[in-house]
């Protein structure tokens, strides 16, 4: 029996919630994405790389 689109969406959401519930280190799971986002942000702020690192860095 094939699932309807609505059932597939619900199943995917349940799986995502279950996966996050089992995750002990949530920051560790998102760390690569956070690092990439901050690097992209710094590149947008200073595309030529002329600012001092302390000036260019975002507050953390």
PDB file of N, CA, C, O and CB in Angstrom:
ATOM      1  N   UNK A   1       0.847  -1.173   0.000  1.00  0.00           N
ATOM      2  CA  UNK A   1       0.000   0.000   0.000  1.00  0.00           C
ATOM      3  C   UNK A   1       0.896   1.241   0.000  1.00  0.00           C
ATOM      4  O   UNK A   1       1.710   1.432   0.904  1.00  0.00           O
ATOM      5  CB  UNK A   1      -0.966  -0.005   1.226  1.00  0.00           C
ATOM      6  N   UNK A   2       0.740   2.053  -0.993  1.00  0.00           N
ATOM      7  CA  UNK A   2       1.550   3.264  -1.125  1.00  0.00           C
ATOM      8  C   UNK A   2       1.022   4.351  -0.185  1.00  0.00           C
ATOM      9  O   UNK A   2      -0.177   4.444   0.077  1.00  0.00           O
ATOM     10  CB  UNK A   2       1.549   3.768  -2.593  1.00  0.00           C
ATOM     11  N   UNK A   3       1.940   5.154   0.304  1.00  0.00           N
ATOM     12  CA  UNK A   3       1.564   6.262   1.180  1.00  0.00           C
ATOM     13  C   UNK A   3       1.145   7.465   0.349  1.00  0.00           C
ATOM     14  O   UNK A   3       1.664   7.701  -0.742  1.00  0.00           O
ATOM     15  CB  UNK A   3       2.727   6.637   2.120  1.00  0.00           C
ATOM     16  N   UNK A   4       0.211   8.205   0.881  1.00  0.00           N
ATOM     17  CA  UNK A   4      -0.162   9.453   0.217  1.00  0.00           C
ATOM     18  C   UNK A   4       0.934  10.485   0.478  1.00  0.00           C
ATOM     19  O   UNK A   4       1.797  10.276   1.330  1.00  0.00           O
ATOM     20  CB  UNK A   4      -1.556   9.972   0.720  1.00  0.00           C
ATOM     21  N   UNK A   5       0.899  11.583  -0.248  1.00  0.00           N
ATOM     22  CA  UNK A   5       1.897  12.638  -0.038  1.00  0.00           C
ATOM     23  C   UNK A   5       1.836  13.160   1.391  1.00  0.00           C
ATOM     24  O   UNK A   5       2.871  13.404   2.010  1.00  0.00           O
ATOM     25  CB  UNK A   5       1.682  13.793  -1.031  1.00  0.00           C
ATOM     26  N   UNK A   6       0.649  13.328   1.905  1.00  0.00           N
ATOM     27  CA  UNK A   6       0.474  13.808   3.275  1.00  0.00           C
ATOM     28  C   UNK A   6       1.075  12.834   4.294  1.00  0.00           C
ATOM     29  O   UNK A   6       1.695  13.257   5.270  1.00  0.00           O
ATOM     30  CB  UNK A   6      -1.012  14.024   3.572  1.00  0.00           C
ATOM     31  N   UNK A   7       0.892  11.543   4.065  1.00  0.00           N
ATOM     32  CA  UNK A   7       1.458  10.532   4.954  1.00  0.00           C
ATOM     33  C   UNK A   7       2.987  10.519   4.881  1.00  0.00           C
ATOM     34  O   UNK A   7       3.658  10.353   5.899  1.00  0.00           O
ATOM     35  CB  UNK A   7       0.903   9.150   4.603  1.00  0.00           C
ATOM     36  N   UNK A   8       3.525  10.692   3.693  1.00  0.00           N
ATOM     37  CA  UNK A   8       4.975  10.746   3.533  1.00  0.00           C
ATOM     38  C   UNK A   8       5.568  11.937   4.281  1.00  0.00           C
ATOM     39  O   UNK A   8       6.606  11.817   4.932  1.00  0.00           O
ATOM     40  CB  UNK A   8       5.344  10.820   2.047  1.00  0.00           C
ATOM     41  N   UNK A   9       4.905  13.082   4.184  1.00  0.00           N
ATOM     42  CA  UNK A   9       5.367  14.282   4.880  1.00  0.00           C
ATOM     43  C   UNK A   9       5.326  14.055   6.386  1.00  0.00           C
ATOM     44  O   UNK A   9       6.275  14.389   7.096  1.00  0.00           O
ATOM     45  CB  UNK A   9       4.506  15.510   4.493  1.00  0.00           C
ATOM     46  N   UNK A  10       4.238  13.494   6.866  1.00  0.00           N
ATOM     47  CA  UNK A  10       4.104  13.237   8.302  1.00  0.00           C
ATOM     48  C   UNK A  10       5.182  12.261   8.783  1.00  0.00           C
ATOM     49  O   UNK A  10       5.777  12.461   9.842  1.00  0.00           O
ATOM     50  CB  UNK A  10       2.700  12.680   8.621  1.00  0.00           C
ATOM     51  N   UNK A  11       5.427  11.218   8.009  1.00  0.00           N
ATOM     52  CA  UNK A  11       6.452  10.237   8.370  1.00  0.00           C
ATOM     53  C   UNK A  11       7.837  10.894   8.413  1.00  0.00           C
ATOM     54  O   UNK A  11       8.624  10.618   9.318  1.00  0.00           O
ATOM     55  CB  UNK A  11       6.448   9.060   7.368  1.00  0.00           C
ATOM     56  N   UNK A  12       8.129  11.746   7.454  1.00  0.00           N
ATOM     57  CA  UNK A  12       9.426  12.436   7.425  1.00  0.00           C
ATOM     58  C   UNK A  12       9.585  13.363   8.621  1.00  0.00           C
ATOM     59  O   UNK A  12      10.662  13.434   9.213  1.00  0.00           O
ATOM     60  CB  UNK A  12       9.581  13.233   6.125  1.00  0.00           C
ATOM     61  N   UNK A  13       8.524  14.072   8.980  1.00  0.00           N
ATOM     62  CA  UNK A  13       8.581  14.966  10.146  1.00  0.00           C
ATOM     63  C   UNK A  13       8.811  14.185  11.437  1.00  0.00           C
ATOM     64  O   UNK A  13       9.608  14.588  12.283  1.00  0.00           O
ATOM     65  CB  UNK A  13       7.286  15.784  10.256  1.00  0.00           C
ATOM     66  N   UNK A  14       8.112  13.076  11.576  1.00  0.00           N
ATOM     67  CA  UNK A  14       8.288  12.236  12.769  1.00  0.00           C
ATOM     68  C   UNK A  14       9.730  11.734  12.842  1.00  0.00           C
ATOM     69  O   UNK A  14      10.337  11.731  13.913  1.00  0.00           O
ATOM     70  CB  UNK A  14       7.295  11.036  12.754  1.00  0.00           C
ATOM     71  N   UNK A  15      10.271  11.313  11.708  1.00  0.00           N
ATOM     72  CA  UNK A  15      11.649  10.823  11.678  1.00  0.00           C
ATOM     73  C   UNK A  15      12.630  11.934  12.053  1.00  0.00           C
ATOM     74  O   UNK A  15      13.591  11.688  12.782  1.00  0.00           O
ATOM     75  CB  UNK A  15      11.989  10.262  10.285  1.00  0.00           C
ATOM     76  N   UNK A  16      12.401  13.138  11.570  1.00  0.00           N
ATOM     77  CA  UNK A  16      13.286  14.261  11.892  1.00  0.00           C
ATOM     78  C   UNK A  16      13.219  14.580  13.383  1.00  0.00           C
ATOM     79  O   UNK A  16      14.250  14.792  14.021  1.00  0.00           O
ATOM     80  CB  UNK A  16      12.909  15.507  11.062  1.00  0.00           C
ATOM     81  N   UNK A  17      12.030  14.613  13.928  1.00  0.00           N
ATOM     82  CA  UNK A  17      11.880  14.890  15.364  1.00  0.00           C
ATOM     83  C   UNK A  17      12.543  13.791  16.201  1.00  0.00           C
ATOM     84  O   UNK A  17      13.201  14.082  17.199  1.00  0.00           O
ATOM     85  CB  UNK A  17      10.382  15.013  15.738  1.00  0.00           C
ATOM     86  N   UNK A  18      12.370  12.551  15.800  1.00  0.00           N
ATOM     87  CA  UNK A  18      12.984  11.438  16.534  1.00  0.00           C
ATOM     88  C   UNK A  18      14.511  11.523  16.462  1.00  0.00           C
ATOM     89  O   UNK A  18      15.198  11.273  17.452  1.00  0.00           O
ATOM     90  CB  UNK A  18      12.496  10.080  15.969  1.00  0.00           C
ATOM     91  N   UNK A  19      15.026  11.871  15.307  1.00  0.00           N
ATOM     92  CA  UNK A  19      16.474  11.999  15.151  1.00  0.00           C
ATOM     93  C   UNK A  19      17.033  13.084  16.065  1.00  0.00           C
ATOM     94  O   UNK A  19      18.045  12.871  16.732  1.00  0.00           O
ATOM     95  CB  UNK A  19      16.827  12.308  13.696  1.00  0.00           C
ATOM     96  N   UNK A  20      16.384  14.239  16.100  1.00  0.00           N
ATOM     97  CA  UNK A  20      16.848  15.322  16.972  1.00  0.00           C
ATOM     98  C   UNK A  20      16.687  14.961  18.445  1.00  0.00           C
ATOM     99  O   UNK A  20      17.501  15.375  19.270  1.00  0.00           O
ATOM    100  CB  UNK A  20      16.085  16.614  16.667  1.00  0.00           C
ATOM    101  N   UNK A  21      15.659  14.201  18.786  1.00  0.00           N
ATOM    102  CA  UNK A  21      15.435  13.807  20.178  1.00  0.00           C
ATOM    103  C   UNK A  21      16.539  12.879  20.678  1.00  0.00           C
ATOM    104  O   UNK A  21      16.886  12.910  21.859  1.00  0.00           O
ATOM    105  CB  UNK A  21      14.073  13.124  20.325  1.00  0.00           C
ATOM    106  N   UNK A  22      17.092  12.055  19.789  1.00  0.00           N
ATOM    107  CA  UNK A  22      18.162  11.135  20.170  1.00  0.00           C
ATOM    108  C   UNK A  22      19.533  11.805  20.193  1.00  0.00           C
ATOM    109  O   UNK A  22      20.491  11.223  20.701  1.00  0.00           O
ATOM    110  CB  UNK A  22      18.190   9.960  19.221  1.00  0.00           C
ATOM    111  N   UNK A  23      19.642  13.005  19.658  1.00  0.00           N
ATOM    112  CA  UNK A  23      20.929  13.685  19.527  1.00  0.00           C
ATOM    113  C   UNK A  23      21.363  14.266  20.862  1.00  0.00           C
ATOM    114  O   UNK A  23      20.687  15.131  21.420  1.00  0.00           O
ATOM    115  CB  UNK A  23      20.851  14.792  18.466  1.00  0.00           C
ATOM    116  N   UNK A  24      22.481  13.794  21.370  1.00  0.00           N
ATOM    117  CA  UNK A  24      22.986  14.294  22.648  1.00  0.00           C
ATOM    118  C   UNK A  24      23.693  15.636  22.475  1.00  0.00           C
ATOM    119  O   UNK A  24      23.577  16.514  23.330  1.00  0.00           O
ATOM    120  CB  UNK A  24      23.939  13.276  23.278  1.00  0.00           C
ATOM    121  N   UNK A  25      24.424  15.796  21.376  1.00  0.00           N
ATOM    122  CA  UNK A  25      25.199  17.011  21.146  1.00  0.00           C
ATOM    123  C   UNK A  25      24.619  17.761  19.947  1.00  0.00           C
ATOM    124  O   UNK A  25      25.097  17.608  18.823  1.00  0.00           O
ATOM    125  CB  UNK A  25      26.701  16.678  20.915  1.00  0.00           C
ATOM    126  N   UNK A  26      23.607  18.554  20.188  1.00  0.00           N
ATOM    127  CA  UNK A  26      22.939  19.264  19.101  1.00  0.00           C
ATOM    128  C   UNK A  26      23.831  20.325  18.481  1.00  0.00           C
ATOM    129  O   UNK A  26      23.792  20.536  17.269  1.00  0.00           O
ATOM    130  CB  UNK A  26      21.662  19.900  19.600  1.00  0.00           C
ATOM    131  N   UNK A  27      24.633  20.993  19.297  1.00  0.00           N
ATOM    132  CA  UNK A  27      25.551  21.992  18.743  1.00  0.00           C
ATOM    133  C   UNK A  27      26.599  21.328  17.856  1.00  0.00           C
ATOM    134  O   UNK A  27      26.996  21.886  16.833  1.00  0.00           O
ATOM    135  CB  UNK A  27      26.237  22.781  19.874  1.00  0.00           C
ATOM    136  N   UNK A  28      27.038  20.156  18.243  1.00  0.00           N
ATOM    137  CA  UNK A  28      27.998  19.432  17.426  1.00  0.00           C
ATOM    138  C   UNK A  28      27.416  19.039  16.078  1.00  0.00           C
ATOM    139  O   UNK A  28      28.122  19.028  15.070  1.00  0.00           O
ATOM    140  CB  UNK A  28      28.475  18.202  18.156  1.00  0.00           C
ATOM    141  N   UNK A  29      26.146  18.722  16.061  1.00  0.00           N
ATOM    142  CA  UNK A  29      25.486  18.332  14.815  1.00  0.00           C
ATOM    143  C   UNK A  29      25.365  19.508  13.859  1.00  0.00           C
ATOM    144  O   UNK A  29      25.449  19.329  12.644  1.00  0.00           O
ATOM    145  CB  UNK A  29      24.106  17.755  15.103  1.00  0.00           C
ATOM    146  N   UNK A  30      25.170  20.701  14.390  1.00  0.00           N
ATOM    147  CA  UNK A  30      24.996  21.869  13.531  1.00  0.00           C
ATOM    148  C   UNK A  30      26.276  22.680  13.363  1.00  0.00           C
ATOM    149  O   UNK A  30      26.282  23.666  12.626  1.00  0.00           O
ATOM    150  CB  UNK A  30      23.913  22.753  14.087  1.00  0.00           C
ATOM    151  N   UNK A  31      27.358  22.289  14.028  1.00  0.00           N
ATOM    152  CA  UNK A  31      28.608  23.058  13.986  1.00  0.00           C
ATOM    153  C   UNK A  31      29.139  23.288  12.564  1.00  0.00           C
ATOM    154  O   UNK A  31      29.515  24.417  12.249  1.00  0.00           O
ATOM    155  CB  UNK A  31      29.663  22.347  14.801  1.00  0.00           C
ATOM    156  N   UNK A  32      29.186  22.275  11.693  1.00  0.00           N
ATOM    157  CA  UNK A  32      29.696  22.535  10.345  1.00  0.00           C
ATOM    158  C   UNK A  32      28.873  23.589   9.592  1.00  0.00           C
ATOM    159  O   UNK A  32      29.439  24.427   8.890  1.00  0.00           O
ATOM    160  CB  UNK A  32      29.717  21.244   9.549  1.00  0.00           C
ATOM    161  N   UNK A  33      27.572  23.551   9.732  1.00  0.00           N
ATOM    162  CA  UNK A  33      26.721  24.535   9.055  1.00  0.00           C
ATOM    163  C   UNK A  33      26.920  25.924   9.646  1.00  0.00           C
ATOM    164  O   UNK A  33      26.949  26.913   8.914  1.00  0.00           O
ATOM    165  CB  UNK A  33      25.243  24.127   9.154  1.00  0.00           C
ATOM    166  N   UNK A  34      27.057  26.003  10.959  1.00  0.00           N
ATOM    167  CA  UNK A  34      27.286  27.291  11.614  1.00  0.00           C
ATOM    168  C   UNK A  34      28.616  27.883  11.175  1.00  0.00           C
ATOM    169  O   UNK A  34      28.698  29.078  10.890  1.00  0.00           O
ATOM    170  CB  UNK A  34      27.254  27.137  13.143  1.00  0.00           C
ATOM    171  N   UNK A  35      29.643  27.070  11.117  1.00  0.00           N
ATOM    172  CA  UNK A  35      30.958  27.533  10.677  1.00  0.00           C
ATOM    173  C   UNK A  35      30.902  28.043   9.241  1.00  0.00           C
ATOM    174  O   UNK A  35      31.463  29.095   8.935  1.00  0.00           O
ATOM    175  CB  UNK A  35      31.992  26.404  10.797  1.00  0.00           C
ATOM    176  N   UNK A  36      30.234  27.312   8.368  1.00  0.00           N
ATOM    177  CA  UNK A  36      30.108  27.731   6.969  1.00  0.00           C
ATOM    178  C   UNK A  36      29.322  29.036   6.854  1.00  0.00           C
ATOM    179  O   UNK A  36      29.682  29.909   6.064  1.00  0.00           O
ATOM    180  CB  UNK A  36      29.427  26.631   6.140  1.00  0.00           C
ATOM    181  N   UNK A  37      28.255  29.172   7.632  1.00  0.00           N
ATOM    182  CA  UNK A  37      27.457  30.394   7.603  1.00  0.00           C
ATOM    183  C   UNK A  37      28.285  31.596   8.035  1.00  0.00           C
ATOM    184  O   UNK A  37      28.241  32.642   7.387  1.00  0.00           O
ATOM    185  CB  UNK A  37      26.228  30.252   8.501  1.00  0.00           C
ATOM    186  N   UNK A  38      29.038  31.459   9.121  1.00  0.00           N
ATOM    187  CA  UNK A  38      29.846  32.575   9.613  1.00  0.00           C
ATOM    188  C   UNK A  38      30.957  32.936   8.633  1.00  0.00           C
ATOM    189  O   UNK A  38      31.270  34.115   8.466  1.00  0.00           O
ATOM    190  CB  UNK A  38      30.445  32.233  10.973  1.00  0.00           C
ATOM    191  N   UNK A  39      31.554  31.943   7.987  1.00  0.00           N
ATOM    192  CA  UNK A  39      32.593  32.215   6.993  1.00  0.00           C
ATOM    193  C   UNK A  39      32.007  32.966   5.797  1.00  0.00           C
ATOM    194  O   UNK A  39      32.629  33.890   5.274  1.00  0.00           O
ATOM    195  CB  UNK A  39      33.254  30.899   6.528  1.00  0.00           C
ATOM    196  N   UNK A  40      30.829  32.572   5.375  1.00  0.00           N
ATOM    197  CA  UNK A  40      30.158  33.259   4.259  1.00  0.00           C
ATOM    198  C   UNK A  40      29.816  34.687   4.650  1.00  0.00           C
ATOM    199  O   UNK A  40      29.984  35.606   3.849  1.00  0.00           O
ATOM    200  CB  UNK A  40      28.877  32.502   3.836  1.00  0.00           C
ATOM    201  N   UNK A  41      29.342  34.880   5.865  1.00  0.00           N
ATOM    202  CA  UNK A  41      29.000  36.211   6.348  1.00  0.00           C
ATOM    203  C   UNK A  41      30.239  37.109   6.356  1.00  0.00           C
ATOM    204  O   UNK A  41      30.185  38.247   5.891  1.00  0.00           O
ATOM    205  CB  UNK A  41      28.383  36.132   7.759  1.00  0.00           C
ATOM    206  N   UNK A  42      31.349  36.600   6.881  1.00  0.00           N
ATOM    207  CA  UNK A  42      32.579  37.390   6.921  1.00  0.00           C
ATOM    208  C   UNK A  42      33.062  37.726   5.513  1.00  0.00           C
ATOM    209  O   UNK A  42      33.592  38.814   5.285  1.00  0.00           O
ATOM    210  CB  UNK A  42      33.672  36.637   7.688  1.00  0.00           C
ATOM    211  N   UNK A  43      32.887  36.809   4.572  1.00  0.00           N
ATOM    212  CA  UNK A  43      33.268  37.059   3.173  1.00  0.00           C
ATOM    213  C   UNK A  43      32.396  38.161   2.571  1.00  0.00           C
ATOM    214  O   UNK A  43      32.887  38.963   1.778  1.00  0.00           O
ATOM    215  CB  UNK A  43      33.145  35.761   2.332  1.00  0.00           C
ATOM    216  N   UNK A  44      31.129  38.214   2.929  1.00  0.00           N
ATOM    217  CA  UNK A  44      30.243  39.263   2.438  1.00  0.00           C
ATOM    218  C   UNK A  44      30.590  40.610   3.053  1.00  0.00           C
ATOM    219  O   UNK A  44      30.501  41.639   2.382  1.00  0.00           O
ATOM    220  CB  UNK A  44      28.791  38.913   2.733  1.00  0.00           C
ATOM    221  N   UNK A  45      30.983  40.616   4.317  1.00  0.00           N
ATOM    222  CA  UNK A  45      31.332  41.850   5.015  1.00  0.00           C
ATOM    223  C   UNK A  45      32.629  42.425   4.462  1.00  0.00           C
ATOM    224  O   UNK A  45      32.754  43.639   4.298  1.00  0.00           O
ATOM    225  CB  UNK A  45      31.461  41.601   6.527  1.00  0.00           C
ATOM    226  N   UNK A  46      33.596  41.553   4.173  1.00  0.00           N
ATOM    227  CA  UNK A  46      34.919  41.993   3.734  1.00  0.00           C
ATOM    228  C   UNK A  46      35.385  41.126   2.563  1.00  0.00           C
ATOM    229  O   UNK A  46      36.250  40.267   2.740  1.00  0.00           O
ATOM    230  CB  UNK A  46      35.940  41.928   4.905  1.00  0.00           C
ATOM    231  N   UNK A  47      34.824  41.339   1.370  1.00  0.00           N
ATOM    232  CA  UNK A  47      35.145  40.461   0.243  1.00  0.00           C
ATOM    233  C   UNK A  47      36.611  40.516  -0.194  1.00  0.00           C
ATOM    234  O   UNK A  47      37.122  39.542  -0.746  1.00  0.00           O
ATOM    235  CB  UNK A  47      34.276  40.813  -0.921  1.00  0.00           C
ATOM    236  N   UNK A  48      37.286  41.626   0.042  1.00  0.00           N
ATOM    237  CA  UNK A  48      38.688  41.740  -0.366  1.00  0.00           C
ATOM    238  C   UNK A  48      39.666  41.298   0.723  1.00  0.00           C
ATOM    239  O   UNK A  48      40.863  41.174   0.466  1.00  0.00           O
ATOM    240  CB  UNK A  48      38.988  43.165  -0.761  1.00  0.00           C
ATOM    241  N   UNK A  49      39.165  41.060   1.930  1.00  0.00           N
ATOM    242  CA  UNK A  49      40.005  40.610   3.030  1.00  0.00           C
ATOM    243  C   UNK A  49      40.950  41.676   3.551  1.00  0.00           C
ATOM    244  O   UNK A  49      42.063  41.368   3.976  1.00  0.00           O
ATOM    245  CB  UNK A  49      40.791  39.427   2.603  1.00  0.00           C
ATOM    246  N   UNK A  50      40.508  42.941   3.519  1.00  0.00           N
ATOM    247  CA  UNK A  50      41.383  44.031   3.956  1.00  0.00           C
ATOM    248  C   UNK A  50      41.177  44.424   5.420  1.00  0.00           C
ATOM    249  O   UNK A  50      42.036  45.083   6.006  1.00  0.00           O
ATOM    250  CB  UNK A  50      41.162  45.236   3.082  1.00  0.00           C
ATOM    251  N   UNK A  51      40.069  44.035   6.004  1.00  0.00           N
ATOM    252  CA  UNK A  51      39.810  44.377   7.407  1.00  0.00           C
ATOM    253  C   UNK A  51      40.613  43.479   8.339  1.00  0.00           C
ATOM    254  O   UNK A  51      40.937  42.339   8.007  1.00  0.00           O
ATOM    255  CB  UNK A  51      38.310  44.260   7.725  1.00  0.00           C
ATOM    256  N   UNK A  52      40.921  44.015   9.495  1.00  0.00           N
ATOM    257  CA  UNK A  52      41.585  43.226  10.531  1.00  0.00           C
ATOM    258  C   UNK A  52      40.620  42.120  10.982  1.00  0.00           C
ATOM    259  O   UNK A  52      39.409  42.333  11.010  1.00  0.00           O
ATOM    260  CB  UNK A  52      42.023  44.134  11.747  1.00  0.00           C
ATOM    261  N   UNK A  53      41.141  40.961  11.328  1.00  0.00           N
ATOM    262  CA  UNK A  53      40.269  39.856  11.744  1.00  0.00           C
ATOM    263  C   UNK A  53      39.337  40.215  12.897  1.00  0.00           C
ATOM    264  O   UNK A  53      38.195  39.756  12.934  1.00  0.00           O
ATOM    265  CB  UNK A  53      41.107  38.674  12.139  1.00  0.00           C
ATOM    266  N   UNK A  54      39.814  41.038  13.844  1.00  0.00           N
ATOM    267  CA  UNK A  54      38.977  41.415  14.980  1.00  0.00           C
ATOM    268  C   UNK A  54      37.795  42.288  14.532  1.00  0.00           C
ATOM    269  O   UNK A  54      36.708  42.206  15.103  1.00  0.00           O
ATOM    270  CB  UNK A  54      39.817  42.158  16.034  1.00  0.00           C
ATOM    271  N   UNK A  55      38.012  43.111  13.522  1.00  0.00           N
ATOM    272  CA  UNK A  55      36.959  43.984  13.009  1.00  0.00           C
ATOM    273  C   UNK A  55      35.967  43.176  12.185  1.00  0.00           C
ATOM    274  O   UNK A  55      34.756  43.374  12.284  1.00  0.00           O
ATOM    275  CB  UNK A  55      37.558  45.125  12.163  1.00  0.00           C
ATOM    276  N   UNK A  56      36.484  42.274  11.381  1.00  0.00           N
ATOM    277  CA  UNK A  56      35.659  41.485  10.455  1.00  0.00           C
ATOM    278  C   UNK A  56      34.829  40.440  11.183  1.00  0.00           C
ATOM    279  O   UNK A  56      33.720  40.133  10.748  1.00  0.00           O
ATOM    280  CB  UNK A  56      36.537  40.804   9.414  1.00  0.00           C
ATOM    281  N   UNK A  57      35.326  39.893  12.261  1.00  0.00           N
ATOM    282  CA  UNK A  57      34.654  38.792  12.954  1.00  0.00           C
ATOM    283  C   UNK A  57      33.322  39.244  13.551  1.00  0.00           C
ATOM    284  O   UNK A  57      33.176  40.369  14.030  1.00  0.00           O
ATOM    285  CB  UNK A  57      35.558  38.227  14.056  1.00  0.00           C
ATOM    286  N   UNK A  58      32.379  38.345  13.506  1.00  0.00           N
ATOM    287  CA  UNK A  58      31.082  38.607  14.110  1.00  0.00           C
ATOM    288  C   UNK A  58      31.164  38.334  15.607  1.00  0.00           C
ATOM    289  O   UNK A  58      31.920  37.458  16.028  1.00  0.00           O
ATOM    290  CB  UNK A  58      29.976  37.743  13.451  1.00  0.00           C
ATOM    291  N   UNK A  59      30.406  39.061  16.415  1.00  0.00           N
ATOM    292  CA  UNK A  59      30.401  38.762  17.856  1.00  0.00           C
ATOM    293  C   UNK A  59      29.831  37.372  18.105  1.00  0.00           C
ATOM    294  O   UNK A  59      28.826  36.987  17.508  1.00  0.00           O
ATOM    295  CB  UNK A  59      29.583  39.821  18.634  1.00  0.00           C
ATOM    296  N   UNK A  60      30.466  36.641  18.972  1.00  0.00           N
ATOM    297  CA  UNK A  60      29.995  35.264  19.253  1.00  0.00           C
ATOM    298  C   UNK A  60      29.704  35.101  20.696  1.00  0.00           C
ATOM    299  O   UNK A  60      29.299  34.021  21.125  1.00  0.00           O
ATOM    300  CB  UNK A  60      31.015  34.222  18.822  1.00  0.00           C
TER     301      UNK A  60
END
